Amino acid sequence: MYRKQQFVFRNNQIHKATIRNYTTSDFNGLIEIQKRAFPPPFPPELWWNREQLSSHINNFPLGALCVEIDGKIAGSMTGLIVDFDPAHPHHTWDEMTDEGYIRSHREHGNTLYVVDLCIDPEFRGFKLGKELMNAMYEIVVHLQLDRLLGGGRIPTYHKFSKHLTIEEYVHKLTSGEYKDPVITFLLQCGRTPLKAVKGYLDDKESCNYGLLMEWKNPFITHKKKD
C-alpha cells in the first residue's frame, strides 16, 4: 500500500500533507469533495458514488489515492492498470475505465491509466494535484509499468475550434502561445501529448475531444526489434 508524508505550501502557509490509499471510511468525504469541485451544471450522476469507490478499492486499492491536509481529506486521484498499444490509441473514457468502475483493471497490463483527479476548492493553491500525480508516477516505477496515461479535457478548445484544428491548438498549447487550465497543468506535471481522440468524452467545451497525455517510466527501456 502507499503512504507518504510531506509539507505543502500556499502563500505563507505551510501544512503537513499525507498521501495514502483511501478506504471505505473515506467515501463520504470523497463524495462531498466531488460535489464541491464539480458543482451544477455539472451532472450529479457523474460524481463518484459508493459503488464505484468500493469497486476502486476492491479491484486496485494501490491506485486509489487521497491526500489529507492536517488530517482532513483535500483531494483524490484514482487509476487502474490497462494494456495499452500506442499504435492503436483510440478509445473512450467509458471504455477504458468501465464507466468509472474500473472492473477493466488488468493486473499484468503495461500502463497505469488515470481515471480521475479531484481537489477540494478549499485546498487549491497547495499544488496537491501535482503531488498526487507524482505519487502515481512513483507507483508506475514501483510496478515497473511502461507509462502513466490519461485523457485530459481541453475546456478552452471550443473558443478556437472554428479556426484551428485540434492538432494546431495542441501545438499552440505546447509552445506556450495559449494556455488551458487542464492541459497546461498536465504539461507542468511532466505529461506529454500523445494523441487527441475525437469522441473521448461528451464535453461541449472540449468539442468532445480528449488529449491523451503520457509520462513514460524513465527506468524502462525497450529493445528495438530487428
BELUR-V534608 format. One record per residue. RES is the residue in one letter. SS is DSSP state (helix for helix, strand for strand, loop for the rest). PSI is psi in whole degrees, -180 to 180 (999 if undefined). OMEGA is omega in whole degrees, 0 to 359 (NA if undefined). Layout:
# BELUR-V534608
res=RES ss=SS psi=PSI omega=OMEGA
res=RES ss=SS psi=PSI omega=OMEGA
This chain:
# BELUR-V534608
res=M ss=loop psi=165 omega=186
res=Y ss=loop psi=135 omega=174
res=R ss=strand psi=127 omega=181
res=K ss=strand psi=138 omega=177
res=Q ss=strand psi=142 omega=180
res=Q ss=strand psi=173 omega=174
res=F ss=strand psi=146 omega=176
res=V ss=strand psi=156 omega=189
res=F ss=strand psi=142 omega=171
res=R ss=strand psi=115 omega=185
res=N ss=loop psi=-120 omega=180
res=N ss=loop psi=12 omega=181
res=Q ss=strand psi=143 omega=173
res=I ss=strand psi=131 omega=183
res=H ss=strand psi=155 omega=176
res=K ss=strand psi=130 omega=179
res=A ss=strand psi=144 omega=174
res=T ss=strand psi=125 omega=173
res=I ss=strand psi=126 omega=185
res=R ss=strand psi=173 omega=174
res=N ss=strand psi=135 omega=177
res=Y ss=loop psi=156 omega=184
res=T ss=loop psi=-180 omega=182
res=T ss=helix psi=-37 omega=182
res=S ss=helix psi=-13 omega=180
res=D ss=helix psi=-7 omega=191
res=F ss=helix psi=-46 omega=182
res=N ss=helix psi=-43 omega=179
res=G ss=helix psi=-40 omega=180
res=L ss=helix psi=-40 omega=179
res=I ss=helix psi=-39 omega=178
res=E ss=helix psi=-37 omega=177
res=I ss=helix psi=-40 omega=177
res=Q ss=helix psi=-42 omega=181
res=K ss=helix psi=-40 omega=181
res=R ss=helix psi=-36 omega=183
res=A ss=helix psi=-30 omega=183
res=F ss=loop psi=71 omega=182
res=P ss=loop psi=166 omega=175
res=P ss=loop psi=143 omega=15
res=P ss=loop psi=11 omega=174
res=F ss=loop psi=131 omega=184
res=P ss=loop psi=122 omega=181
res=P ss=helix psi=-28 omega=181
res=E ss=helix psi=-11 omega=178
res=L ss=helix psi=-6 omega=172
res=W ss=loop psi=152 omega=174
res=W ss=loop psi=143 omega=171
res=N ss=loop psi=169 omega=185
res=R ss=helix psi=-34 omega=180
res=E ss=helix psi=-43 omega=178
res=Q ss=helix psi=-46 omega=180
res=L ss=helix psi=-39 omega=176
res=S ss=helix psi=-39 omega=179
res=S ss=helix psi=-35 omega=178
res=H ss=helix psi=-51 omega=185
res=I ss=helix psi=-17 omega=176
res=N ss=helix psi=-37 omega=184
res=N ss=helix psi=-37 omega=181
res=F ss=loop psi=75 omega=184
res=P ss=helix psi=-30 omega=181
res=L ss=helix psi=-31 omega=182
res=G ss=helix psi=5 omega=179
res=A ss=strand psi=98 omega=187
res=L ss=strand psi=146 omega=170
res=C ss=strand psi=163 omega=177
res=V ss=strand psi=136 omega=177
res=E ss=strand psi=142 omega=170
res=I ss=strand psi=117 omega=181
res=D ss=loop psi=40 omega=176
res=G ss=loop psi=-2 omega=180
res=K ss=strand psi=130 omega=181
res=I ss=strand psi=129 omega=185
res=A ss=strand psi=-9 omega=180
res=G ss=strand psi=173 omega=181
res=S ss=strand psi=161 omega=175
res=M ss=strand psi=138 omega=184
res=T ss=strand psi=141 omega=178
res=G ss=strand psi=169 omega=173
res=L ss=strand psi=164 omega=178
res=I ss=strand psi=134 omega=179
res=V ss=strand psi=165 omega=169
res=D ss=loop psi=120 omega=183
res=F ss=loop psi=132 omega=177
res=D ss=loop psi=109 omega=181
res=P ss=helix psi=-22 omega=179
res=A ss=helix psi=-17 omega=179
res=H ss=helix psi=73 omega=190
res=P ss=loop psi=-15 omega=190
res=H ss=loop psi=129 omega=175
res=H ss=loop psi=171 omega=174
res=T ss=loop psi=163 omega=177
res=W ss=helix psi=-42 omega=180
res=D ss=helix psi=-44 omega=181
res=E ss=helix psi=-46 omega=186
res=M ss=helix psi=-34 omega=186
res=T ss=helix psi=4 omega=183
res=D ss=loop psi=46 omega=181
res=E ss=loop psi=35 omega=177
res=G ss=loop psi=-1 omega=181
res=Y ss=loop psi=-15 omega=178
res=I ss=loop psi=29 omega=172
res=R ss=loop psi=-6 omega=176
res=S ss=loop psi=3 omega=179
res=H ss=loop psi=134 omega=179
res=R ss=loop psi=110 omega=185
res=E ss=loop psi=-34 omega=185
res=H ss=loop psi=25 omega=176
res=G ss=loop psi=-178 omega=185
res=N ss=loop psi=-3 omega=189
res=T ss=strand psi=133 omega=172
res=L ss=strand psi=119 omega=187
res=Y ss=strand psi=130 omega=182
res=V ss=strand psi=125 omega=178
res=V ss=strand psi=-42 omega=189
res=D ss=strand psi=148 omega=172
res=L ss=strand psi=126 omega=187
res=C ss=strand psi=127 omega=179
res=I ss=strand psi=133 omega=177
res=D ss=loop psi=128 omega=179
res=P ss=helix psi=-30 omega=180
res=E ss=helix psi=-26 omega=186
res=F ss=helix psi=13 omega=176
res=R ss=loop psi=146 omega=184
res=G ss=loop psi=-15 omega=176
res=F ss=loop psi=-3 omega=182
res=K ss=loop psi=39 omega=181
res=L ss=helix psi=-32 omega=177
res=G ss=helix psi=-42 omega=179
res=K ss=helix psi=-36 omega=179
res=E ss=helix psi=-39 omega=176
res=L ss=helix psi=-39 omega=178
res=M ss=helix psi=-43 omega=178
res=N ss=helix psi=-36 omega=178
res=A ss=helix psi=-40 omega=178
res=M ss=helix psi=-37 omega=176
res=Y ss=helix psi=-40 omega=179
res=E ss=helix psi=-36 omega=177
res=I ss=helix psi=-40 omega=176
res=V ss=helix psi=-47 omega=181
res=V ss=helix psi=-44 omega=181
res=H ss=helix psi=-41 omega=182
res=L ss=loop psi=0 omega=179
res=Q ss=loop psi=44 omega=176
res=L ss=loop psi=163 omega=182
res=D ss=loop psi=-36 omega=190
res=R ss=strand psi=165 omega=161
res=L ss=strand psi=137 omega=184
res=L ss=strand psi=148 omega=173
res=G ss=strand psi=159 omega=178
res=G ss=strand psi=126 omega=180
res=G ss=strand psi=140 omega=170
res=R ss=loop psi=158 omega=177
res=I ss=loop psi=69 omega=193
res=P ss=loop psi=-14 omega=178
res=T ss=loop psi=-7 omega=188
res=Y ss=helix psi=-33 omega=183
res=H ss=helix psi=-23 omega=180
res=K ss=helix psi=-19 omega=186
res=F ss=loop psi=-1 omega=189
res=S ss=loop psi=-24 omega=180
res=K ss=loop psi=-18 omega=185
res=H ss=loop psi=-21 omega=184
res=L ss=loop psi=137 omega=170
res=T ss=loop psi=165 omega=180
res=I ss=helix psi=-37 omega=179
res=E ss=helix psi=-40 omega=177
res=E ss=helix psi=-39 omega=181
res=Y ss=helix psi=-41 omega=177
res=V ss=helix psi=-39 omega=178
res=H ss=helix psi=-41 omega=180
res=K ss=helix psi=-33 omega=177
res=L ss=helix psi=-43 omega=183
res=T ss=helix psi=-20 omega=176
res=S ss=loop psi=-8 omega=180
res=G ss=loop psi=3 omega=180
res=E ss=loop psi=-40 omega=177
res=Y ss=loop psi=163 omega=176
res=K ss=loop psi=148 omega=178
res=D ss=loop psi=134 omega=186
res=P ss=loop psi=-29 omega=180
res=V ss=loop psi=-56 omega=186
res=I ss=helix psi=-41 omega=179
res=T ss=helix psi=-39 omega=176
res=F ss=helix psi=-44 omega=181
res=L ss=helix psi=-37 omega=175
res=L ss=helix psi=-41 omega=179
res=Q ss=helix psi=-24 omega=178
res=C ss=loop psi=-1 omega=179
res=G ss=loop psi=6 omega=179
res=R ss=loop psi=149 omega=178
res=T ss=strand psi=143 omega=181
res=P ss=strand psi=140 omega=176
res=L ss=strand psi=-53 omega=180
res=K ss=strand psi=142 omega=172
res=A ss=strand psi=126 omega=186
res=V ss=strand psi=120 omega=177
res=K ss=strand psi=136 omega=179
res=G ss=loop psi=14 omega=182
res=Y ss=loop psi=-37 omega=179
res=L ss=loop psi=163 omega=178
res=D ss=loop psi=97 omega=188
res=D ss=loop psi=104 omega=184
res=K ss=loop psi=-39 omega=181
res=E ss=loop psi=-37 omega=180
res=S ss=loop psi=4 omega=185
res=C ss=loop psi=34 omega=179
res=N ss=loop psi=15 omega=176
res=Y ss=strand psi=152 omega=165
res=G ss=strand psi=137 omega=179
res=L ss=strand psi=110 omega=176
res=L ss=strand psi=126 omega=181
res=M ss=strand psi=135 omega=186
res=E ss=strand psi=161 omega=168
res=W ss=strand psi=115 omega=183
res=K ss=strand psi=139 omega=176
res=N ss=loop psi=115 omega=184
res=P ss=loop psi=-10 omega=180
res=F ss=loop psi=-1 omega=181
res=I ss=loop psi=127 omega=174
res=T ss=loop psi=143 omega=180
res=H ss=loop psi=128 omega=178
res=K ss=loop psi=139 omega=177
res=K ss=loop psi=139 omega=177
res=K ss=loop psi=143 omega=179
res=D ss=loop psi=999 omega=NA
